[in-house]
Amino acid sequence: QVQLVESGGGLVQSGGSLRLSCVASGSGFSVNDMGWYRQAPGKQREWVATTSSEGSTNYADSVKGRFAMSRDNAKKTVYLQMNSLKPEDTAVYYCNAQLRVQTLLYNVWGQGTQVTVSS
């Protein structure tokens, strides 16, 4: 069974840092794009960053310059280094991946990890 498992969330003060991790566990698949999304209370889920299997990365304007996404293809893992955190970054952060099983593509979500930034 393929699943995404996130870790690294927590409570941090404004200006602090956190590092999120997401690993695609299971076998029999390859990983294409991987991304991070977040959902704050009462708001829709929003895109944060995406990295391709070749390593190109794009960021939402709201996190550009503060967040950095990296990827370890051998470990099927992505990381989100979050610096200069603001209270408005408070949200549940979800990992997303496009997985390829033979000729089929699957869009998979993790269970989410809570990030809370206090002012």
N, C-alpha and C positions, 0 to 999 in steps of 0.2 A: 504494500500500500504506500502510495506516494503522499507525503505531506510536507508542509512548510512549518518549521518551528522557530518562532522568534524568541529572543531573550534580550535582556539589557535595559529594560525600562525601569522607571523609578521616579523618585522625588528629588528635585534639584532646585537650588535657588537661581533666581534670575542672573544671567551671566555665566552660569555654570555649563558643564559639558556632560554628555552621555554618549555611549556607543551602543547601538543596537546591532544585533546579529540575526541572521535568518539562514537556516540550513534546509536544503531540500533533501529529505531523507527518503530512502527506498531504493529501488533498483529498476533497471530496464528502461531508463529514460535519459534524455539529454535536456539541457536547460537552454532556452533561448533568452529572451529579455527577462530581467528581474527588476522589480521596482518596489518603492515604498509609497504608501498612501497613509493618510491620517484622517481621523474623524473626531472632531470636537463635539461636546455635548450640544445637542440641538442643531447641529449643522450637518451638511452633507459630507460624505467622504470626499477628500480632495487628494490630488496627485502631489507627491513631494519630489520624487526623483526616479529615474530609470537608467539602468545600464544594460547595454547589449552584450551578447556573448563575446564580441570583439573588444569590449571595454569602453566604448564611447558612452558618455554619461550626460544626461540633461537634468536640469533642476528647475523647480518652480521659482518664480521671481522672489517669493516670500522667504525662501531659504538660501538663495544663491549667495555665496560668499561666507556663509555660516555653517552649512552642512556639506559633508563630503561622503560620497558613496564609493565603496570599493568592492572588488569582487575577487574571489578565489575559485576559479573554475574547477580545479582539482578537488576541492572540498565541496563544491556546489553550494557555496556560501556567499552571501553579500553582507556588507556592513554599512551602517550609517553613522558616521561620526557627526555629532551635533554639538556645535560650539556656540557660545554667545546666546544661550537659550533665553527666550522671552516667555512671559506668561501666556502669550497668545499661541505658543507652540504646544501648549497643553492639549493632549488628545490621545486617543488610542491609535497606535501606529501599526499598520498592517503591511505585511510582506506579500508581494504578488509575483508569480512566475508563470511564464509560458513554457510548458513542458512538452517535449516531443516524444511520443511513444510510437516507434516505427514511422508511419506516414501521418499520424494523427497529432493534432495540437490540443493541449488542454490548458485552460486558464485556472490557476490554483491560488487560493488565498490561505494565509496563515490565520491563527486564532487571534492575533493582536496582542500588543503589549502596551501597558499604560505608561505614558510620560506626563508627569505633572511638574510644572515650573512655578514656583512660588515667587511672589514679588517682594 
